[in-house]
Amino acid sequence: MYVGNKMITDIISVFPEASVSLAFQTMHERGVSQLPVVKNGKLVGIITETLLSEFTPSKATTLSIYELNYILGKTRVDSIMEKEVVTCTEDMLIEEVAKIMNAKDINMIPVVNENQTLVGIISRSDIIEAFIEITGAMDPGSRITINSKDEAGKLAEISSIIREYGVNITHLTNFNNPSTNMTEIIIRLNTQDVTPIVNALEEKGYEIIRIDHNE
């Protein structure tokens, strides 16, 4: 799955000349913790709750609330925004972006094209939604977890056994354990009745770890 499949195109942003006060208000009203800063359609920076909170405490210690509000209303976003922004493109894989978010400990990445024009936003919640879709966690049917030797041809053999019962594999994932040369294969099937399939797999020597059903 690609970023373009899951990104949000209804973008909440702010312009460089906007006041810090407006950025605060926009974040509060729209329920977001960061805003892309856009000029003529192009991404020029990002403003976050962290940046805003770092800016205000030092002022609040010496100024009255009226003076502080004046400062926030006169200070421009581009004077405190982060200019080195982590970005991605529409054709990047979702898992690539997930790795970047994890490594950088960020919750949102702006999506830009080759001209640095902002075309979308991808967030952690979008990544989680994509993971749910990729694994088929919400799809009706059955989930079978199989413990198998990590050898060539095992997936083909399992697929062949399932095919004999006229059942479709809707999703398939696996997790390898190099230390034991074993792999945990998770297969989702478009049926609730998996007893004959499970019996056939066990007859072939496969260990069935768990069976789950979604209505």
C-alpha positions in Angstrom: 0.0 0.0 0.0 1.2 3.5 -0.9 1.0 6.8 1.0 -1.3 8.1 -1.7 -3.8 5.5 -0.8 -4.2 6.6 2.8 -3.1 10.3 3.0 -5.5 13.0 4.0 -5.9 15.7 1.3 -8.2 18.0 3.3 -5.2 19.7 4.8 -5.3 22.1 7.8 -2.4 24.5 7.4 -1.2 28.0 8.3 0.6 30.6 6.4 4.1 32.0 7.4 2.8 35.4 8.2 0.1 34.1 10.6 0.4 35.0 14.2 1.3 32.4 16.9 -2.0 33.2 18.4 -3.8 32.1 15.3 -1.8 28.9 15.2 -2.8 28.2 18.8 -6.4 28.8 18.0 -6.4 26.7 14.8 -4.9 23.7 16.6 -7.4 24.0 19.4 -10.4 24.3 17.1 -9.4 21.6 14.7 -8.0 19.1 17.3 -4.5 18.8 15.8 -1.1 19.1 17.4 0.9 20.3 14.4 0.3 22.4 11.3 2.2 22.6 8.0 3.2 26.1 7.1 2.4 26.8 3.5 3.3 29.6 1.1 1.9 29.7 -2.4 1.0 26.0 -2.0 4.5 25.0 -1.1 5.6 23.6 2.2 8.0 25.9 4.0 7.9 24.7 7.6 5.9 23.1 10.3 4.6 24.5 13.6 3.9 22.1 16.5 2.4 22.3 20.0 5.9 21.6 21.4 7.3 24.7 19.6 4.4 26.8 20.8 4.7 25.6 24.4 8.5 26.3 24.3 7.9 29.8 23.1 5.3 30.8 25.6 6.6 29.8 29.1 9.6 32.2 29.0 7.3 35.1 28.1 4.7 34.2 30.7 7.1 34.4 33.6 7.7 38.1 33.1 4.7 39.4 31.3 1.1 40.0 32.2 -1.6 38.0 30.4 -2.4 41.1 28.3 1.2 41.6 27.4 1.5 37.9 26.6 -1.6 37.9 24.3 -0.2 41.0 22.6 3.1 39.2 22.0 1.4 36.0 20.7 -0.7 38.2 18.4 2.3 40.0 16.9 4.8 37.1 16.7 4.7 35.4 13.3 4.7 31.7 12.8 7.7 31.8 10.5 9.8 33.2 13.3 9.5 30.0 15.5 8.5 27.3 13.0 10.7 24.3 12.2 12.1 24.7 8.7 13.8 21.4 8.3 10.7 19.3 7.8 10.6 15.5 7.4 8.5 14.8 4.3 7.4 11.9 2.1 5.9 11.4 -1.4 2.7 9.8 -2.6 4.5 6.8 -4.1 6.3 5.8 -0.9 5.3 2.6 0.7 3.3 2.9 4.0 5.9 0.7 5.8 8.7 3.1 4.8 6.8 6.0 6.3 6.0 4.0 9.4 9.8 3.3 9.9 10.5 7.1 9.5 7.8 8.0 12.1 9.2 5.5 14.5 12.8 6.5 14.1 12.0 10.3 14.3 9.3 9.9 16.9 6.8 12.0 15.0 3.1 11.7 14.6 2.5 13.3 11.2 4.5 13.7 7.9 3.5 16.1 5.2 3.3 14.7 1.7 4.8 16.7 -1.1 5.4 16.4 -4.8 8.7 17.0 -6.7 8.0 20.8 -6.5 7.6 20.7 -2.7 3.9 21.5 -3.2 1.9 20.1 -0.2 -0.5 17.5 -1.5 -1.5 15.7 1.7 -0.8 14.6 5.2 -0.1 11.1 6.6 -0.5 10.5 10.3 0.1 7.6 12.8 -3.7 7.0 12.8 -3.6 6.6 9.0 -0.7 4.1 9.4 -2.7 2.1 12.0 -5.7 2.1 9.7 -3.6 0.9 6.8 -2.2 -1.9 9.0 -5.7 -3.0 9.9 -6.6 -3.1 6.2 -3.4 -4.9 5.2 -3.9 -7.6 7.9 -7.6 -7.9 7.3 -8.3 -7.5 11.0 -11.9 -6.3 10.4 -12.8 -8.6 7.6 -15.4 -11.4 8.1 -14.0 -15.0 8.0 -11.4 -16.9 10.0 -7.8 -16.3 11.1 -5.5 -19.4 11.4 -2.1 -19.1 13.0 0.3 -21.8 12.0 3.7 -22.7 13.3 5.9 -24.0 10.5 9.5 -24.6 9.6 11.0 -21.7 7.7 11.7 -23.5 4.5 11.1 -22.9 0.8 7.8 -24.3 -0.5 5.9 -24.2 2.8 3.6 -21.4 1.8 2.9 -23.1 -1.5 2.0 -26.3 0.3 -0.3 -24.6 2.7 -2.0 -22.7 -0.1 -2.4 -25.9 -2.1 -4.1 -27.6 0.9 -6.5 -24.7 1.4 -7.3 -24.5 -2.4 -8.6 -28.1 -2.3 -11.5 -26.9 -0.1 -12.5 -24.0 -2.4 -11.6 -21.4 0.1 -9.8 -18.1 -0.6 -6.9 -16.7 1.3 -7.8 -13.1 1.8 -4.7 -12.0 3.8 -1.4 -13.6 4.7 1.4 -12.5 6.9 4.3 -14.2 8.6 6.8 -13.6 11.4 10.2 -15.4 11.3 12.2 -16.5 14.3 15.8 -17.0 12.9 17.0 -18.5 16.2 14.7 -21.5 15.8 14.3 -21.6 12.0 10.6 -21.4 12.5 8.0 -19.0 11.2 4.5 -18.1 12.4 2.2 -17.9 9.4 -1.1 -16.0 9.8 -3.7 -16.8 7.2 -7.1 -15.2 6.9 -9.8 -17.1 5.0 -13.2 -16.1 3.7 -15.1 -18.8 5.6 -16.1 -19.5 9.2 -15.9 -23.3 8.7 -12.2 -24.1 8.9 -12.3 -27.5 10.7 -11.6 -29.6 7.5 -8.8 -27.3 6.6 -7.3 -27.4 10.1 -7.5 -31.2 10.1 -5.8 -31.4 6.7 -3.0 -29.0 7.8 -2.4 -31.0 11.0 -2.2 -34.2 9.0 0.6 -32.7 7.1 2.4 -32.0 10.3 1.6 -28.3 10.7 1.1 -27.0 14.3 -2.1 -24.9 14.6 -1.4 -22.3 17.3 -4.7 -20.5 17.2 -8.0 -20.1 15.4 -10.1 -16.9 15.5 -13.3 -15.9 13.8 -14.8 -12.6 12.7 -18.5 -12.3 12.0 
